[in-house]
């Protein structure tokens, strides 16, 4: 075999086909808790900030949460919530109470001193964050935006891999979520006005919402409207809204859910009308 024949045999007769890159699904955005981003946050572990100091005090965040629990439950350790040990590392209440006694925030009888109560009051924002799972309003807003961004990216991914039906269904779910968010915003605004005793303004938002079948939180909505009518001393209207809930909405919940709440309101309003 000549040199030319050998070269011809070893040279490819056709160019290799170019492989198209396979689209990869988008990664979920990190979850924001207490102003920090976590790719995989777990509520089953001790928080990173549990032992951060409470500004202006001699105690840690874990101590403050323990102090708050003591103020509510006293020395009945068996009733202490599991999150004390799971999320704040409070495994020995006896050691924690000793620490609080030393700084005059509690007594050996598991009671909170006036100084302790003042400390709780002055750091109420920390207690509220604890109750919200350490997700502030700003954190919540950012998490929603990140989730929305991921959903858009995932819909595009489904479209690229040829799953047009899946992309369409995801877009439809996103549209439903958008509507629900807008309705919840209206309810929250109405609830806020109600708590400020602006009952007429509150009902001006909530009554139209009660006609919207797309709003899912009918029981809290109707209860809030009833609260407003009671605040206005319009007891007949309170009875009407309660009866409307029991007739049209309560059956959707099934069983006896919410019945006692609305029957008690009707009973009270009827007594006021006599």
Residue, then its C-alpha position, 0 to 999 in steps of 0.5 A: x500500500x502506497x503512502x497516498x493510499x494509507x493517508x486516504x484510508x485514515x482521512x475521514x470521508x465525511x465531517x462528524x455531525x455537530x451535537x446540539x447542546x441539550x438544554x438544562x433545567x434552570x436552578x431554583x433561586x436561593x431562599x432568603x431567610x433573615x436577610x441571608x440567602x440559602x440554597x437549601x435552608x432547613x428548619x430542622x437545624x439550629x439557626x446560624x443567628x441563634x447565638x447572635x447577641x441581642x443589641x443593648x443586652x447581655x443575652x443572645x437571641x436564643x436567650x430572648x426566645x427562651x425568656x419569651x416562652x418562660x413568660x408564656x408558659x412558666x415552669x411547665x417545661x413539658x409544654x415548651x415548644x420543640x423549636x427551643x432545642x431544634x432551632x435555638x439549641x436550648x436543650x437545658x432549660x435549667x441552665x438557661x434560667x440560671x443565666x437569665x437569673x444572673x442578669x435579673x431577667x427571670x427568677x428561680x420560679x420560672x417567672x419573668x421580672x419587670x426588667x425581663x418583660x421590658x426586654x421582651x417588649x423592647x425586642x418585640x421585632x425579634x419575637x415577630x421575626x421568630x413567629x414568621x419563621x425569620x422571613x421578614x416582609x422584605x425577605x418574603x417579597x424577594x422570595x416571591x420574585x425569585x420564585x416567579x423568575x424561576x417559573x419563567x425560566x422553567x417555562x422557557x426550558x419546557x418550551x425548548x425541550x418540546x414540552x409545549x403543553x407543560x409550558x402552557x400549563x405552567x403559564x396558566x398556573x402562574x396566571x392563577x397565582x397572580x390573580x390570587x396574589x392581587x385578591x390577597x393584597x385587597x384582603x390584607x388591606x381591608x383587614x388592616x383598615x378593620x384593625x384600625x377601626x376604619x370599618x366602613x373603609x374596610x368593608x368597601x374593599x371586602x364586600x366586593x371581594x366576597x362576591x368574587x368566587x376566585x378568592x379562596x379565603x372565604x371564612x376569614x373574609x366573611x368573619x372580618x366583614x362580620x367584625x366590621x358590622x359589629x364594630x358599626x353596631x349594624x347587627x342585622x347586617x352581621x347576621x346576614x353576612x354570617x348566614x350567607x357564609x353558612x349557606x353558600x361557603x361553609x359547605x365547601x369546607x365540609x363537616x362542621x368547620x367554621x360553623x361554631x364561629x358564625x353561629x356564635x356571632x349570629x347568637x350574639x347579634x340577635x341578643x343585641x337586637x332584642 
